[in-house]
């Protein structure tokens, strides 16, 4: 466990019925289910500022490291750490050593887009 690891919040939008298609779609962030995830670490990976003729934006990529490989984080979730907000776009997975069964921390790529 990381004694100094901060607590982050994981938000998950609840599914709501889509009357047009008969399926479900993600609900609003204002009604998202929030849980605290302790002993987290968010590390920097990269930042990019692609610009074109119609807009400029900053895309920041970070990684969320968790000591619990079974943490409840899925694609589509939002991670809040202090005043920063990031989004999970890929399915988290923790590697397992095939010889010992040991699982290190799980790394979850995060992304924030401004502009």
N, C-alpha and C positions, 0 to 999 in steps of 0.2 A: 504494500500500500504506500502511496505517496502521502506522507504526513502533511506536506504543505500544499497539496493539490487543491485548487479551489473547487467549489460546487458550481456546476452549470445547470441551466434549465433546458429541458427538452420539451418542445411543444409539438403536439400532433393534432392536425385538424381532423375532426370527426366526420365520417361519411354522412352525406345527406342525399335523399332521393333526387334524381334528375327526372322531372316529369316528362321531358321530351324524349329521352332515350329509354326510360324505365330502369336504368342502372343507378349507381350512386356516383357522387363526385365529392371531392374534399370540401368541407364546410369552411366558414370564415375563420381567420386567425383569432378573432376576438373570442371565439368559443372553443379554442383549442384546449385539449387536455395537456396540462403541464405537470411534469415531475422534476424533482431535483436529482441530479447525478453527481455524487460526491467523488472526490479524489480524481479530478479530471486535469488534463493539461492540454492547452491549445498552443501548438507551435506553428510558427510562420513557415510557409513554403515558397510562395511567390506572389508577386503583384504585377499586373499588366495594365497598360493604359492604351488599348487600341482606339484609334480615332478615325472617323471617316467624315465625309462632307456634311452629314446630317446630325451627328451626335458624337459626343465623347463620353467615355465611361472608364471606370476603374474596376477591374476584376481582381479580387483578392482571394487567393487560395491559401487555406490553412489546413492543419490536421488536428483532429481531436483524438487524444490518446486516453484510453480508459484502462484501468487495471482489471475490470470485470469483462471478460470476453463475451459474456451473455447479456450485456447491457441492452436495454430496450430502446434501440435506435434503429430507425428504418429510413429508406429513401423517402423524401418528401417531408421529413421532420425539419424543424427549425431549432437551432441551438442558440441560446442566449448566454453570454458571458459578460457581465457588467453592462456597459452600454453598447456592446457589439452584438450583432446578429449574423448568423451564418446559416446556410442551408445544406442539407445532406442530399446529394444527387445520385449516390451509388450505394449498393448494398454492403454494409459493413461485414467484415469477415476476420476472424482471428486465426492465424496460422497455428498449427499444432506440430511439434517436433515428432516425426514418425518413429523415432527410436525411443524417446522417453515419455511422450505424451504431454510434455510441458507446453503450456500456452503462455507466450509473453503478452504484453499489452496489445489491445486492439487499436489499430489506427483507422480513423474514419475521415476521409477527405471532406473538407467543407469549402463552401464558396460564398462570397458576398459580392454583389454587383452594385455599383453606384453609378448613377447617370443614365 
